[in-house]
Amino acid sequence: MDTDRQLHEQDATGWQRGLCDDITHTFRAPIVNWIFRTVTANEPAFTRYLWGQVKPVFETRAFAEFSVAYRDAVLAATDDDARLPRYRPTDVSLDPAAYRELRGQLATYDVVAPRLAALFEVADRGLHGDLDPDPGADYAATAPFPDGLDRDRGLAPTLVDDTPSELDGTVGAIRAFHGFDDGLPSIYRTLAQWPSYLERAWNDLEPRFESATFEEACEAVAELTDEFVGSLSHAPRLAPADLAGRFDEGTISDVRDLFRTFNTGPVETVLPALPVWAATVDADGRRTLG
């Protein structure tokens, strides 16, 4: 699979445009994440099938409960005992318009964090034939996702291709922490648009990210994700036996390897960090359903 190939939303037409719109509507965030853009560009028929299988995962109250619990687990560890820094525009040398854009884009990443965690786990397990949930018996297992939760609170992220040279030290530290040899995940290519914020916030947050409490938060959300996926009421049909005859072995192998890559390694710290970044500008979402 050519991971440099992507189908961007602006270039999508026909059913592919409809797919993009359905993803943003279901995820409640104005973004079609890299994983969807890449798989659609390389294996469009598989992406259409995959989305049909995983979409119901995100439409229940059980997922809503998981999504707020995910955020709470991270912030309970990193924010409750020693409060995270909260920056006003003047603290990070931003004008009001730039600060508003920063808050909106961070809200979007806060929304997608638990959705990507669930997607990667479901797809990775499913494609390896290791998805055999024991459906939950409570009301939330089959009840609908609450209408207002996370709806319309983010802005479409924009990303830089090249980070400013003034951020070289910060970028190097970010790569070292998350385990990237080169390149940067989307969140940091977004934050690099506001160097004064990223440099200040990283200097303040790096000790927390390196702490035992953040490690505990990552372990906590991994357990939450495992429990949620293990109790799905809808079991996506993604096992090799389900795909045989529908897709060729090369396609199945390529997609299986891609999701395994995304469900291990740096993602284990990148996704839990997203609510932390959002909290620094009060853009984090609800931590209970209320």
C-alpha positions in Angstrom: 0.0 0.0 0.0 1.3 3.4 -1.0 0.9 5.4 2.2 1.8 8.6 0.4 -1.4 8.3 -1.7 -4.5 10.0 -0.1 -8.0 10.9 -1.3 -8.8 14.3 0.2 -12.4 15.2 0.9 -12.2 18.1 -1.7 -11.3 15.6 -4.4 -13.9 13.0 -3.6 -16.9 12.5 -5.8 -19.9 10.2 -6.0 -20.0 7.5 -3.4 -16.6 8.4 -2.1 -17.8 12.0 -1.3 -20.8 10.4 0.4 -18.5 8.2 2.4 -16.5 11.2 3.6 -19.7 13.0 4.6 -20.9 9.9 6.5 -17.6 9.6 8.3 -17.6 13.2 9.5 -21.3 13.0 10.5 -20.8 9.7 12.4 -17.5 10.8 14.0 -19.1 14.2 14.8 -15.9 16.0 13.7 -15.1 18.0 10.6 -12.2 15.8 9.6 -11.6 12.6 7.5 -8.6 11.2 9.2 -5.5 10.1 7.4 -6.3 6.4 7.7 -9.5 6.8 5.8 -7.9 9.0 3.1 -5.1 6.6 2.6 -7.1 3.3 2.5 -9.7 5.0 0.2 -7.0 6.1 -2.3 -5.4 2.7 -2.3 -8.3 0.3 -1.8 -11.6 2.1 -2.3 -13.8 -1.0 -2.5 -12.4 -2.3 0.7 -12.8 1.1 2.5 -16.5 1.1 1.5 -16.9 -2.4 2.9 -14.9 -1.6 6.1 -16.9 1.5 6.9 -20.2 -0.4 6.5 -18.9 -2.9 9.0 -17.5 -0.5 11.6 -20.0 2.4 11.4 -22.5 0.8 13.9 -19.7 0.7 16.5 -19.9 4.5 16.9 -23.7 4.8 17.0 -24.6 3.4 20.4 -24.8 4.9 23.9 -22.2 2.4 24.9 -19.7 4.1 22.6 -20.7 7.5 24.0 -20.0 6.2 27.5 -16.6 4.9 26.3 -15.8 8.2 24.6 -16.3 10.3 27.8 -14.6 7.7 30.0 -11.6 7.8 27.7 -11.3 11.6 28.1 -11.8 11.4 31.8 -9.2 8.7 32.3 -6.6 10.8 30.6 -7.5 14.1 32.4 -8.0 12.5 35.8 -4.4 11.4 35.7 -2.9 14.5 34.2 -5.1 17.4 35.3 -6.8 16.7 38.6 -3.9 16.5 41.1 -1.7 19.2 39.5 -3.9 21.3 37.2 -2.7 21.5 33.6 -1.7 25.0 32.4 -4.6 26.9 30.7 -3.4 29.6 28.3 -5.1 32.8 27.3 -4.3 34.4 24.0 -1.7 36.7 25.5 0.0 33.8 27.3 1.0 32.3 24.0 1.3 35.5 21.9 -1.7 34.9 19.8 -4.3 37.4 18.6 -8.0 36.5 19.4 -8.7 35.2 15.9 -5.7 32.8 15.9 -6.5 31.7 19.4 -10.1 30.9 18.4 -8.9 28.8 15.5 -6.5 27.0 17.7 -9.2 26.1 20.2 -11.6 24.9 17.4 -9.0 22.7 15.8 -7.9 21.2 19.2 -11.6 20.5 20.0 -11.7 18.4 16.8 -8.7 16.3 17.8 -10.3 15.9 21.3 -13.5 14.5 19.6 -11.7 12.0 17.4 -9.3 10.6 19.9 -11.6 7.9 21.4 -13.1 7.2 17.9 -9.7 6.5 16.4 -8.8 4.3 19.4 -11.9 2.2 18.9 -11.5 2.1 15.1 -7.9 0.9 15.3 -8.6 -1.7 17.9 -11.8 -3.0 16.1 -10.1 -3.1 12.7 -6.9 -4.6 13.9 -8.6 -7.4 15.9 -11.1 -8.0 13.2 -8.6 -8.3 10.4 -6.6 -10.8 12.4 -9.6 -12.9 13.2 -9.5 -11.9 16.9 -12.8 -10.1 17.3 -15.3 -12.2 19.2 -17.2 -9.8 21.5 -19.5 -10.8 24.3 -22.4 -8.3 23.7 -23.3 -6.1 26.7 -26.6 -6.7 28.3 -27.3 -3.2 29.6 -29.4 -0.4 28.1 -26.4 1.4 26.6 -25.4 -1.5 24.6 -28.1 -1.0 22.0 -29.4 2.5 22.9 -28.6 5.4 20.4 -25.8 7.8 20.8 -27.0 11.0 22.5 -27.8 13.6 19.9 -25.9 16.6 21.3 -22.7 15.0 22.5 -19.6 16.3 20.7 -21.8 17.6 17.9 -20.5 20.8 16.1 -17.9 21.8 18.5 -14.7 21.6 16.4 -13.2 23.3 13.4 -11.6 21.5 10.4 -7.9 21.1 11.1 -5.3 22.6 8.8 -1.7 21.3 8.7 1.7 22.5 7.7 3.9 20.5 5.4 7.1 21.8 6.8 7.5 22.9 10.4 9.2 26.3 11.1 12.9 26.1 11.8 12.3 27.9 15.2 10.5 24.7 16.3 13.4 22.3 15.4 14.2 21.6 19.1 10.6 21.2 20.1 9.9 18.9 17.1 12.9 16.8 17.9 11.7 16.4 21.5 8.2 15.5 20.3 9.5 12.8 17.9 11.7 11.4 20.6 8.9 11.1 23.1 6.4 9.5 20.8 8.9 7.3 19.0 8.9 8.8 15.5 12.1 8.6 13.5 10.9 11.2 11.1 7.6 12.9 10.2 5.0 14.1 12.6 1.4 13.0 13.4 -1.3 15.3 12.3 -1.9 17.0 15.7 1.7 18.4 15.7 1.6 19.5 12.1 -1.6 21.4 13.1 -0.1 22.9 16.2 3.0 24.0 14.3 0.9 26.7 12.7 1.2 28.5 16.1 4.8 28.2 17.0 4.5 30.4 20.1 1.8 28.2 21.5 3.4 24.8 20.6 6.8 25.8 22.1 5.4 27.2 25.3 2.9 24.3 25.8 5.4 21.6 25.0 7.9 23.0 27.5 5.2 22.9 30.1 3.7 19.5 29.2 6.7 17.4 28.4 7.4 16.7 32.1 3.8 15.5 32.5 4.0 13.3 29.3 7.2 11.8 30.6 5.7 11.1 34.0 4.4 7.9 35.5 0.9 9.4 35.7 0.7 9.8 31.9 1.9 6.2 31.5 -0.9 5.1 33.9 -3.4 7.2 31.8 -2.2 5.4 28.6 -2.7 2.0 30.3 -6.1 3.0 31.6 -7.4 4.0 28.2 -6.0 0.9 26.7 -8.0 -1.1 29.2 -11.1 0.9 28.5 -10.7 0.3 24.8 -10.2 -3.4 25.3 -13.3 -3.6 27.4 -15.4 -1.7 25.0 -14.4 -3.7 22.0 -14.8 -6.9 23.9 -18.5 -6.1 24.6 -19.6 -4.8 21.2 -23.2 -5.6 20.3 -22.3 -5.5 16.6 -19.4 -7.6 15.6 -17.9 -6.3 12.3 -17.2 -9.1 9.8 -13.6 -8.4 9.1 -11.9 -11.8 9.7 -9.9 -13.3 6.8 -12.7 -15.9 6.3 -15.2 -13.1 5.9 -13.1 -11.3 3.4 -12.0 -14.3 1.3 -13.5 -14.3 -2.1 -14.6 -10.7 -1.7 -11.0 -9.2 -1.8 -7.7 -10.6 -3.0 -5.1 -11.8 -0.6 -2.8 -8.8 -1.3 -5.5 -6.3 -0.4 -6.3 -8.2 2.8 -2.7 -8.4 3.8 -1.9 -4.8 3.1 -4.9 -3.4 5.1 -4.3 -5.9 7.9 -0.6 -4.7 8.2 -1.6 -1.1 8.0 -4.1 -1.3 10.9 -1.7 -3.3 13.0 0.9 -0.6 12.5 -1.6 2.1 13.6 -2.8 0.1 16.6 0.7 -0.2 18.1 3.7 1.9 18.8 3.4 5.7 18.8 -0.4 5.8 18.7 -0.4 4.5 22.3 0.8 7.9 23.4 -0.3 10.1 20.6 -4.1 9.5 21.0 -4.2 9.9 24.8 -2.2 13.2 24.5 -5.0 14.8 22.4 -7.4 15.6 25.3 -4.4 17.0 27.2 -3.6 19.5 24.4 -7.3 20.4 24.1 -7.5 21.1 27.9 -4.8 23.7 27.7 -7.1 26.0 25.9 -10.4 24.7 27.5 -11.4 22.9 24.3 -11.8 19.5 25.9 -15.3 17.9 25.9 -17.5 16.4 28.5 -16.1 13.7 30.9 -19.5 12.2 31.9 -22.8 11.8 30.0 -24.6 13.6 32.9 
